[in-house]
Structure formats: C-alpha cells, structure tokens
C-alpha cells in the first residue's frame, strides 16, 4: 500500500470549505425565491431551509419572491411559515415592495396570508399614498 504524504486538511480549511458550500447553497435558495421557482423553494424548505431565511440586507425569501411578483412562491412561503410582516434592514416589508413594484397578484397573496399594510417604514399604506395608488390606499384603509 502506498503511503500518502499529503497533509490532512486543517480544521480551519474544512470549516472554510463548509462555509463556502453553505454560501453557495444560500445563493441557490435566494435565486429560487427571486426567480419564483416554487418547486425548488419547496424542496429547499422540505430539506430544512428556514422559511424566514434572510440575506445580508435582511431581505427574506418572501421579500424577494414578493418584490419580483411571484405569487405562487409567495403563497408557498406563507404556507411554510414565512412571516409576511418581517421587515428588512431598511424597515421595508414584502407588502410595501409589492406596492412599489405593482405586483398585484403577489400583493393579494400577502394580504390573504396576513400581511399588515401598516407595518414597516414606509408601510405599504404609506407607499401607496406616495405613489398615488388610491385604489390601494382605499383597500388598506379598512385594515
């Protein structure tokens, strides 16, 4: 048997390798949310990814799916326990993002999932007022 003279990987190198793999995996999960790939998101969540996973700016999977108008991914994340009122580091909620982007189907899914139009800074209500979206101001007024 041949004797190997290669050094065993250090604990630090193994940890760095594991960290790189986790970063790559997180990138794939965030991309699934951003692109609205509900099937892939479902698989990641089933495998143990947290429904409220957030990136370095505090944007959750739900924020990314909602902001990009992917109602099916929004519904899936809500069904799996994502918090519809969790704000990012700038105080913005997924619902305010849908108002800004005009993502009406995702907006409806968020409201059906318990999103509060008055949560966050600026709130979805405030955002609707800023952009002159009176139909949304009226829709949010009773909530």
VENRA-V604638 format. One record per backbone hydrogen bond with DSSP energy under -0.5 kcal/mol. NH is the residue of the N-H (numbers start at 1). CO is the residue of the C=O. If there is no record, write none. Layout:
nh = {NH;NH}
co = {CO;CO}
This chain:
nh = {14;15;16;17;18;19;20;21;22;23;24;25;26;27;28;29;30;31;32;33;34;35;36;36;37;38;41;42;43;44;45;46;47;48;49;53;55;58;60;61;64;65;66;67;68;69;70;71;74;75;76;77;78;79;80;81;82;84;86;87;88;89;91;95;97;98;99;100;101;102;103;104;107;108;109;110;111;112;113;114;115;117;119;121;121;124;125;127;128;129;130;131;132;133;134;136;137;138;139;140;141;142;143}
co = {10;11;12;13;14;15;16;17;18;19;20;21;22;23;24;25;26;27;28;29;30;31;32;33;32;36;37;38;39;40;41;42;43;45;44;50;59;55;58;53;60;61;62;63;64;66;65;69;70;71;72;73;74;75;76;78;77;82;83;85;92;57;88;84;93;94;95;96;97;98;98;102;103;104;105;106;107;108;109;111;110;115;116;91;122;119;117;123;124;125;126;127;129;128;132;133;133;134;135;136;137;138;140}
